[in-house]
Each structure stands twice: as structure tokens, then as C-alpha cells.
């Protein structure tokens, strides 16, 4: 068994090791949204289905000798393709710059095509390994169950997933990862070829033929009817396999979307749900007794109540509570699906068909979350709906009365069933109530956008707000005399307001004509346009067309752009790609102030905060321009990261915070300027209590680059110890001394 175990383990490790790597390459080109991973998963599941179909076709149609020869040829082609890409493209799996999208049309299709062209063939070959080699093992070792090899493949997948965010991503760059993966694929190809040679040798010796291995012993009656008869599984059983695997796939992807939209889209929060998904496969397929209907029911009840609390509390619910609630629900729900799936497993002679239908269910789940749900739902409704479906599956499993059940056990079973129904109803009620409060709701590849109306009975406080996911991205008062007031994170007292005011004062002091040129990465409802004066120009970069249409007045909710006395320019598309293209055309924008406020819900697009991205922004600044980064975040501490960028670029860093007060929401801003005295101007001296000047001395502990970035390094700790930062000397300026550490958010 060793040679088969080694090949299957290696293939699974590589199969799941390349998935977060491919996602990291795709993420910067498609807005850094959670939809990137969902689209990637659709490709991975489709390729896996193709691999299982190939394995099923070989195992069911061809003699073992022919199977081995065909697969050896496929292995040779895959290795040759990897070698050719390494020579011509400079990397075995990394996509070249030609794959960078020029617009936002058809992002899912473009992403799937890119993945197919770059890693499609090696990924396909890896996906064939599990079912094909298990069928070879069943032929070569009659009477021994091949199902432990399936559990072993999931162990390899799990180790790859858990190792990526903790051991690989924080310390190894993307390029080195790609080359390491290519070398690992060559090792796998050799191991798989050894298994194929073993099949050829046994076929030549007459020890294997086209007949399947003997069936396992029939299941006991108390094993949920999971008989292993040799007859071909019927339509009902096949559809049940398909439905159970689809339900688990939807739950996996919907949970990942929920987590990614409020923290950051990236490997750290991609692999944790997928790892739990694989753990349920490992447990369910290792031993039937590992699946306990009673325990899974209790976990579903507890996690369902926790999720209802998290959805009510919003993004300010502690991250640990959110992760625990969603993770427990994912584990329990997938354990129900996979546990019931294993109870309905067929005899080994039908295992390739079994895996094929399970994989088809995964693809259906990916299609539903990536394509169908955004088209028919205006919110992430698939998550509570699929969770309720898992509740109903657990309820159906409990409906059959076990033999010799005591009255006490029956009462407890009925109580669990009643609690399942109550929690499921509460989840649906929470979803419907939240959606019913929205005046407008839309969903696309870039997330869910809703317009909320509040204080309808108070004309002075009546306003419309825009929410992206669960975070407020701006509000505007309805009353004509108040609608021009800048609100939320963009008031005149915020870091951005101070930067614009000081730049305007400096321009007047040196006798330059009035009029600032301001760049804004991220539109929201256009609140920052309220800070403009006649002669100013503000150039917005926004990737979401729904946000653009709302800010430009669709529905009559927001009027900041039409009311501003300044001039507004709009650039649709990913902000970083647009800025890079402008430099390629020889069009540096020479902004007096360039603002970064590009959050999807509370999720940070990592590719817009790397050292290379910040250096790109600096190239678009005027000689004395200021870079303003909005770094407010519930779960991530972005202050050390942005300070590291300032030190690397030789810029003076000033941290400005503002508490929630009146029309202002709590905000943290990092201002970067090439001028030492910028933050000592009168504008900042008057707001001295909220200003922290951070020195340039010292080496940063870490930074983000395009090659290497990890959200794990910036997660907020429950009780954060003060970090050591240098105090910026005043250079003779008078005024209160600055302190080095800002107050925690």
C-alpha cells in the first residue's frame, strides 16, 4: 500500500497547496473581493469533476494495462507543459501580465479561463489521482478496502491548507512558492508512474484483470442502510449523493464569503473553512462511528444561535465569536452531509462513479454560489438557507426511531428536533428582517450593496446610508439645508479633512492659484466631494458599477457628487490597475492629496496596501503632495503596516484619529508627506490632541509586498500591548509635545 499511499498523499497535498497560491495571483487583478475565491473554487471543483470523470472512464471502460499506459502518457504531457511554461513564462504556474483584465466585464468567466490556461492541465492530472489509484489498489489488493486511501488524501489536503497561511504565506514569496510547487509536481509524477508500472507488472503476470475487487461485507442494519451490494446504485441513491455533496459545497463557499467580506479576502480566511470541510471528509470516511447524529445536532443548535447573535451584532462582534460560530456551523453541517454520504457509499467496484457524483455536487455548489446566487439573491441569502437545509437534513436523520430506544432517549431526540426547528426559524427571521429594512439592495461580483433609511420621523436627523456588507460606507442627510454636511469618516475634523485644509492653506501661503487636485481610491457615496471648493478637482477610482450609479444619483438617495462646487472625474475599474495604466500612458496625475479608502464591507483589499502599491501612489503625487490612508478597521491593526511603508519610502507619517461625534464616525487616518513640517502647520496644531507624529527611526517588523503578505500578522489582539514607535522631533516648533502611540481603535 505504501507506493499508492505516497502518490495519493502527494497529489492531494499539491492539489490543495496550489489553490491559495492561484487565488493570490488572481486577487489583485479582480478587486480583492471575496468573489475571487468563489470563482477560483468553481474552477477547482470543475477541474476536479473532470479528473474524476477521466478516472471513472478509465476504470470502467479500459483494461488495467491500458489504463496504466494512458495515464503514463498524460503524466508525461503534464510535466512537459510545466517545463515549457517555466522556460517561456519564467514560472511553472504563475499567470503572465497578459492576463491582467482591462475592464470589469465577465470577471468569473475571465478568471476561470485564466486558471485553466495556467494551472489547468497539472491540476486536472492531480485530481485524477485519488479515484484512479484507489481503483488500481482495489484490483491489485483484492479484499482490502480502498476507502482509507480516500481519508489519507484528505489528510494531505488538510496539511497543505493549514500549512499555507501559517508556514508558507508569511515567509515565502509567491515566486518561490510557484517554483517549489512545480518541483513537487515532478516528484508526484514519479510516484504515480511507479504505481502505473506496478499495474503493468501485475497485468503482465496475470494477477489483475478487468474485474473489480470483491465487495466488502454488507453493512449491519443499524448503519443507516448503507449496504454495499454489488448491484449498480439506482437513480434515487445517485441523486442523494449529488444533493448531499451540493449542500456541503454551498455551505463551504457561503461560509467563506461571510467571513471574507468583514476581514480580508485572502488565503488566511480562505483555507480555514476549506480545512474544516476536509476534516469532516476525513472523519466521515475514516470510520462510520465518527459521525454522531446527536452530537452534530447539538452543534448545529449552538452554532445557529451564535450566528443569529453575530448577524444581529454586526461586524463589531468579537472576531473570535464570529470565527467560532461560523466554523462550528460549517463543521456540523458538513459532518451531517458527509456522514450521511458515507452511510450511502457503494461497493468498491462503484467507487469511481461515487466520487464522480460527489465531485459533480461540488461543481453544482460552486455554480450556485458564483453564478446563480448573485443573479437571484440581493444578499448573501445562500448562507442561512443552506444552513437551514443542513438543519432539515439532521432532522430527517433523527426522524427514524432507533431500535430498542428508551422513553428518555426518545424525549431527548424530540427535544433536539424541536430546538432545530426553532433555531432555523430564527435564522430565517433574522435574514428577512435585515433585508426588509433596505430601501435598495443589489449584489454583484464585488459584494452586496444596500441603501438604508433611518430617522424617518425626525426631519432634521433623517438620512440615507450606504452599507457594503455589514459596514456603513457613508450617509447623507435628506434635509436640503443639511445634505451638504460631510459625514462619517470624511468630516472636516477627520484626517482627510485636516490634510485638505492644510494643503489649501499652504497653496495660498506661497501665492499659488486656488484649486486642489484630489485623487480618491474608493467612492462610497461621494461624501469626500463635500470637502471641495470651487476650482478643486476630485478624481474617483471605483470598481463597483452599482456604487457608481448610486453615488451619481440613481434612486435619488445621494447627491454629494451633484452638489459639490468642485469638478468630479470618475474612473471605473480596479484603482491600482487604473493608476498603473495612467503611468504607462505617461499621465501621472500630480495629486495634491491622494486618498485610499477602498474597503469592501470591512474587508481590506490587500493588493492596495502593499509596498509596491504605496510606491505607485507616491508617483502620482505632486512634489508636495500628501497620501491619506483610511486605516479604520474592526479586526486588523493597519498602523504598523502603513508606518513601515512610510519608513521604506522616506515619508513623514502622521496618525490622526477622531471619535464618533455628531455626524462623524470614529476614524483612523495615516497621512504621509515628503515635508517634515507638514503636520506642524496651524491646521494640525489646532487639532493637536488627535494628532500623533510618528518617527522614521527603526526597522519595521514586517511589511506587505506583492510577493509576500499575510493578514495573520495584522490581526488585532484581544488586549493589545503598546507598540514601540519613535517620537518625531518638533524641529524647534512650538506646541504640545506629540506622543508615539495612538489610542487603540
N, C-alpha and C positions, 0 to 999 in steps of 0.2 A: 504493500500500500504506500510505501514511503515516496516512490517516484511520482505517483499520482497526487499524493497529498502536497508535495513540494510544488508541482506545477500549478495545481489549483490554488494553493495559498498565494503563490507569487502573482498569478494572474489577477486574483481578487485585490491584492494589495495595490498593484499598478492601476487596476481599473478605477478604484476609488481614490487613489492618490492623484490622478491626473484631473479629476473633476474640479476640485477647488482651484487648481492651477489654471485650468482653462477659463474658469469663471473670473479669475483675477485679471487675465489678459483682456477679457471682454468687457469687464465692468467700466473702465474709464471711457470707452467709446460709446456707451449706451446710457449715459446719465447717472451711473452709480446707483440705480434704483433696485429694489427687491425683485422687480420683474426680470432682471438679467438672469438671476439664478433660476427662476422658474422656467425661463426659456431654455437655459442650459440643461436643466433636468429633463425637459421634454426631449431634447436631442439624445441625452444619455439613455433615457428609457426606450426611445425608438431604436437606437443602435443596439441596445440590449435585446429588444424583441427580435431584431434582425439576426443577431447572433444565435438566439435560442431557436429561431426558425431554421437557420442553417444546420444547427446541431440536430434538431428533430428530423430534418430531411435526410441528413447523412445516416443517422441511427436507424431510421425506419425504412429507407429505400435502398441502401447500399450495403454490400458485404463489408465486414471489418477490414479486410485487406485494402479495399478500395477507399474506405473512409480514411484510413491512415495516409494513403498516398495523396488524396485530395488535400487533406489538412496540412501535410508537409509542404505541398506547393503553396498554399495560402500563407503559411508562416514565412516562407522564403520571400514571397512578394512583399509582405508587410515589412520585413527587415530591410529589403532593398529600398522601399519607399521612404522609410525613416532615414536611411543613409543618404538618399538623394536630397531630401529636404535639409538635412544637416549641412550638406555641401553647398547647395544653391541658396538656401534661405538663411543660413547661419545658425539655425536651431532646428532640432528634430520635430518640435511640436508648436513652437510659438508662431502666431499669425504675423505676417508682414504688415507694413504700414499701408499697403494697398487695400487692406480690409477695413480701414477706418471709414465709417459711414460719413457721407456728405450731408445728409438730412435725417429727419426723424421718421420717415415713411417706412412702414412694414418692419419694425425692429425685430419682431420674433422670427420672421422668415429670414432676414439677413443674418441674424445671429446663428440660426440653425445651419444655414448654408456655410457660414464661415467655419463652424466647428466641424462640419462634415468634410470640408476641404483640408483642414489642418490635422485633425486627430481622428478622422472618421475610420480609416482602414485599421490602424492599430487598435483602436477602441473596439471595433467590430470583432477583430480576432480574439481579443481578451474576453469579450462577452460570450464567445462560443465555448470557452474552456470548461466551465463548470458542468453544464449538462452533457457535453460530448465526452469528457473524460470520465464522468460518472457512469455513463453507459458503457464505455470501454471497460471500466473496472468491473461492472456487473457481469460482463461477458467473460472477462479473464478470471474473475474470482467468484464463481457461482456459489450461491448460498450466503454470501456476505453482503450485508446491507450497504448500499452506497450513500444513504442519507447522512451519515456522519461527515462525509466529504462536503456536503452542502453546508453543514454547520461550520466546518473548517473554513470554507470560502468566506463566510460571513465574518469569521474571526479576523481573517486577513483584511477584509474591507474595513472592519471596525478599527483595527490598529492603524491603518492608513489615515482614516478620518480623524481619529483622536490625536495622532502624531502631528498632523499638518498644522493646526493652529498653535500648538504648544511647543513643538520642537523644530518645525520646518519654517513656517512663515515668519516668526520673529527674527530668525537668524540667517536664513538662506535667501538670496535674491532669486527673482523669477528665472533669470537666465540659467543659473546654476541648477535650479530645480528641473528645468526642461532637459538639460543635458544629463542629469542624474536619472531622470525618468527614462530617457532614451537608452541609456546603458542597462537599466533594469529590464527593459523590454527584450533586449538581446539575451539576457540571462534566462528570462522566461521562455523565449523561443527555443533555446537549447533544452530546457527541462521538458517542454511539451513535445519536442522532437524525440526525446528519449522514450516517452510514453507511446508515441506513434510507432517507433521501432519495436517496442515490446509487443504491440498488437500485431505487427507484421510477422514477428518471430513466432508468436503463438499460432497465427493463422497458417504459416508455413508448416508448423509442426502438427497441424490438425487439432489443436486444443481449443479453437474458437471457431464458431460458425455464425451464421446469421440469426440463430435462435436466441431468444432472450434468456436472461438468468432465471432460475426458479423463483417462484413467488415467495415472499415472506409468509410467515404463519399468519392465519387470519386473526384479526383483532378480536379482543374479548367483547362481549355485548355491552359492557359498561364503558367502552371507549368512544361513545358518541356515534356509533355506527360507522366508524372508519374502517370498513372492511377492505381487504387487499386482494379481492378476487381477480382472476386473470382476465375476465371479460372486459371489453372496451368500455370506458366510462360513458354514461349517457349524456344527453344534452342538458338535463337538469343539473347534474353534477358539474358539468363543464361550466355552465353559466354561473353556478355558485362560486366556483374558483375565480371566475372573472370578476364577479361582483365583490367578493371579499378583498381581492388584491386591488381593485379600483378604489374601494373605500379607504384602505390603508394608504394608498398613494396620495389621494386627495388630502387626507388628514396630515400627512407629512408636509406637503407643499403649502397647504394653508397655514399650518403652524409656523413654518419658516417665514412666510410673508408677514404674519402677525408680529413676529419677533424682529424681523429686519427693518420694518418701517419705523420703529421707535428707537433704535440704537444705531446701527450702521449695517449697510449691505456689504458683506464680506465673508471670507472663509470662516471666521470665528463663529458667527451665528448661522452659517450655512451647515457646517458639519455636525454641530451638536444635535439638531433634530434628526439628521440622517443617521448619526451614530446610534441614537436611541431606536430608530426604525430597524436598524440591523440587529441590535441587541434582541429585539423581540423575535426576529427571524432565528437567531442563534438559539434562544431559549425554546421557542416553539418546536423547532425542527431537531433539537438535540434529544429531547425526551418529552413525551406527551404529558407526563405528570407535572412538568414545569408550568403548564397552563392551568391556572385555577380560576374557574368562573367566579367563585365567590370573592376572591381577592381582587380580581380585575374590576368587579362591580363596585366594591368599596372604593378603589382608587378612582374610578370614574365619578362617583358621587362627590368625593372630596375635591378632586381637581375641577369638576364642573362648578362647584360652589366658589372655589378660588378664582376661576376665570370670570365668573359673573362679578365678583368683587373688583377684580383688576379692570374690567371694562367700565365699571361704574366710576372707579377712582381715576382712570385715565393714565397718562404717562408718568404721573408723579407717584404712582405705586412703586414701592421699592423694587429694584431690578431683581433682587433675589426672590421676591414673592412672585414676580411675573415669570421668571425662568422656572421656578418650582411648579407653578400652576400649569403652565403650558407643557412643560416636559412630562409631568405626571399624566396629564390627559393624553398626550401623544403616546406615551408608553402603554398606558392601559388600553387605549383604543386600538392601537396596532397589535397589542397582545391578543385582544379579542379576535381581530380579523385573522391574524396568522395562526393563533391556536385552533380556531375552527377550520382554517385551511388545512392544517396538518392532520386534523382528525379525518378529513376527507381525502387524504392523499391516496394515490393509486398504487398498484403493484409496480416494482422496478421497471418492468417492460414498458410501462406507460409514462415513465418519469420525464422523458424529453417533452412529451405533449403537455404534461402537467406544468413544467417550468415555462413552456411556451405560453400557456394561457395565463399563468401568473404574471409573466412579463407583459402580455397584452393588457392586462388590467392596470399595470403601472403606466403604460403609454396612455390609456384612456384617462387615467387620473391626471397625467401631465397635460393632456389636451384640454381637459375640463378646466383646470386652474389657469392655464396660459392663454387659452383662446376663447372657450365658451363662457366662463365666469365673467371676464371683463366685458363681454358683449351683452350679457343678460342681467348682470347684477350692477348696482350702483355703489355697492360697498363690498367689503370682504365677507359676504354672507356665506361663502362656501365653508368657512371655518366652523361657525356654530351649527350649520346644517349637517356637515359631515360628523361633527361630534355627537349631535343628536342621533344620527344614523348608527353610530357605534353604541350609543345607549340602547337603541332598539334591538341591535344585534345581541347585546348582552342580555336584554330582557327576553328575547326569543330563546336564547340558550338556557335561561333559567325556567322557561315555561314547562319543560318536560320534567316530570317528577322522578327523581332518582328512586331506585328500588329500595324497599325497607327504610323509607325516610320517616324519622320520628316526627311527632307533632311539633316539638320545639324547633327542629331544623326547618320544617315547612313554614312555620311562622316567621322565622328569620329570613327565609328566601322570599316570602311575600313582602316583608318589610323592605328588603333591599329593592325589590321591584317597584314598590310604591315610591321610594325615595328617588330612584332613577327617573321616574316619570315627573316628579316634582322639579328636580334639578334641570331636566331637559326643558320643561315648560318655562322655567325661569330664564334659561339662556335665550330661548326664542323671544320671550317678552322683552328682555334687555336689548336684543338686536332691533326689534320692531320699534321700541320706544325711542332709541337713539336715532334711528333713521327717520322717524316721524317728525322729529324736531327740525329737520333740514328744509330750507326753502328751495334749495337746489343741490343736486348731487350728481357727480359724474365720475366715471372710472375709466382709466386707460392704462397703457403700459407703465406710466410714471406714477401711478397710485390713485388714491381716492381723494377727490376734492369736494367739499361741501360748503354751502353758504348757510349760516345760521342767523336767525333774527332774535334779538334779545331786547328786553325792557320796552315792549310794545306799548305798555300803558303809561310810560313816562316819556313825553316828547323830548325832554332835554337829554335824557340818557339813552334814547332809542338808537340802536346801531345794528349794522350788519357785520358779520365776521366771516373770515375765510379760514376753514380748517383743512389741513392736509393731513390725512390720517387722524391722529388724536391731538395734534398740536395746532394752536391758533397762529395763523400766519399774517394776521392783520385785521383791524376792524376800522370802520368809518361811521361816524355819527350821521344820522339822517337829517337832522335839523339844518337848514341852509346856513344859519349863522355859525354852526359848529363843524360842518363837514370838511372844512379846510384845515382843521386842527390835526397835526401829525400825532399818531398814537403808537401804542405798543412799544416796539424796540427802536423806533426811529424818531423819538421826540427831540426837541432842540437841546434837551439836557443829556441825551444819550451820548455815547462815544462818537457816533456818526455825526450827531448834531454839533458837538463841540469841534470836530475836525473840519466840518464845512464852514462853521462860523470863523474859526481861526484862519483858515485859508483865505476866506473872503477879506478878513481884516488885513492880512499880510499883503494881499494883492493891492488893496487900497493904499497901504503904507508906502509901497515902493512906486506908486503912481501908475500902475498898470490899469488898463481899461476894465470896467466891471464885466463879470461873466465868468463863471467857473465851468469847467468841463468835468463831469462826474460819470464814472462807469459803475454799473450796478449788476453784479452777478447774482441773479435771482430776483424775481419780480414781486411775488406776493400779490397784494392788491395795489401796488404802486405807492405805498404810503410815503416812501422817501422823496417822492416828487413834491410833496408839500413843503420840503425844505428849500426848494429852488426859488430864485428871484428872476426877474426879467433879465434876459441876456444869458442865463445859465443854460447849459445843455446836459441832459442826462441820457446816457445810452444804456438801455437794459439788455441783458442777455438771459433768456429764459427758454427752457427746453420743452415745457409742457404747454401745448396749444390751448388747453382748457383754461389754464391760469391766465394766459394772454387775453383770451376773449373776455373773461370776467373782468380783468383789470381795465380793459378798454371800453367797458360799459355794457356788455351783454347782460340783459336782465335788469339793468338799472340799479344794481346794488352798490357799485363803487364808482367814484368819479374823480379820484385823485389825479389821474393822468389828464383828463379833460379840463380840470380846474386849475392846474398848475400854470403859473405865469412863464415858466421856462419852456424850453423846447425838449420834446421827448423823441428818442430814437429807439427802435425795437429790433433786436436780432434774435431770431428763433433758432434754437439748436443748443447743443451742449456748449457751455460757456468756454471751457478750455479749448475745445476744438475750434470754436469760432475765433478766439483770440490768436491761436496758432496760425489759422488761415490768414488772418489780417496781417500778421508779421510776414508770412510767406509772400503776400502780395505787396509788401513794403508799405503797410499802412499802420504804423504804431499810433495809438490813439492819443497819447500825451495827456492823460487824465490828471487833473489836479487832485482828485480824490477817486480812488478805485475801491469799491466796496464788495466784499464777499459775504453773501447771505443766501447760501444755496442748500437749504435743508429740505429733505422730503420727509414730512412729518417731523420727528426729532432725529431722523437718521442723517448721518454725516456722509456725503459723497467723498470717500477717502481720496480719490484721484484729484480732487480740487484743493486738497490741503497737503500735498506732498511738496518736498523742497523744490522739485522741478517746476511745479505749478506756481508756487510763490515767486520763483525767479522769473517766470513768464509774466506774471502780473507787474513786476517791477519794470520790465522792459516796456510796458505800456504806460508808465507814469511820466509826467512832465519832470523837468530837472528837480523841482522841489515838491513833487507830488507825494501824497500820503496814501498808504494802503490801510484800509479799515476792515478788520476781520471780525465778524459777529461770531463769538465762540460760546454763546449761551447753550448749555446742554444739560439735560437732567442726569444722564448716566455717564458721560465722558468728560474728563478733565483735559481740555484742549489748551490750557495756558502754558504748560511746559513745552508742548509741541510747537506752538506758534512762537514762543520765545526762542526755541532752538533755531527756527527758520530765520528770525531776525538776526541772531548772532552769526549764522552762516553767511548772511548777505550783508552784514555790516550796517544794519539799520537800527535806529533808536526805537526801542519798544516802550509803549505807554499803555497801561491797562486802565480802563475806565469802566466802572460798574454803576448801575443805577437800580434802585429798589422800585418795586411796584408802588405807584403813587398816581392817583388821578387817572389820566388816560394812558399812563406809561406802565408797561410790564417790565419786570425785572430783566435786565440785560447785562451781558458782559461783552466788552469790545476790546480788541487788541489793535492799537494804532502803531504803524511802522512808518518812520520818516527818516530820510537821509540827514536831516538837520537836527543837530544836537539841541538847539534851543526851541524847537517847535512846541513841545509840551510845556515850556515855561512862559508862553505868551499869556496875555491878560485873560483870554478865554478860559484857559486851564487853571490859572491861579485862582480865579473866582470859584471854580468847582474843585478846589484842592482836596476836599475831604473825600472825593470819589475818584481821585486820580492816583495811580501808582506808577512811578517811573522805574523801569527795570533795567538793570545794568547789562553790559555786554561781556563782562568778565566771566570766565569759567567755561568749561566744555559741557555741552548738553549730554544728558544721559542717553538719549535716543532721539531719533527723528524719523519722519516718514519720507521715503523716496518712492519713485515709480517701481523700482525693483524690489523694495522691501518695506512693508508696512504692516502693522498689526494693531487691531483695536484693543487687544488684550492689554497692551502697555498703557492705555489711557483710560481704562475703566476706573470710575470713582470708587474709592474705598469707603466702607460704611462710616468709619471715623478717620478722616484724612489727617495725617500728621503734616505740620507746616513744612513746605519745601524751602530749601535754602536758595535765595536769589540775591544778587548783588544790588545795592542801592546806587542809583545813578547820581553822581555828584552834581551839585547845582551850578558849578562853574561861576560862583560869585552871585548867582541870582538870589534875590531875597524871597522870603515867603516861608511857609511852614515846611519843615523837612519831610521828604517823602519816605514811605516805608516800603520794605521789599516784598511783603507778602499780602496779596489782596485777600479780602474776606472770602470764605468759601461760598459758592453759589447755593 
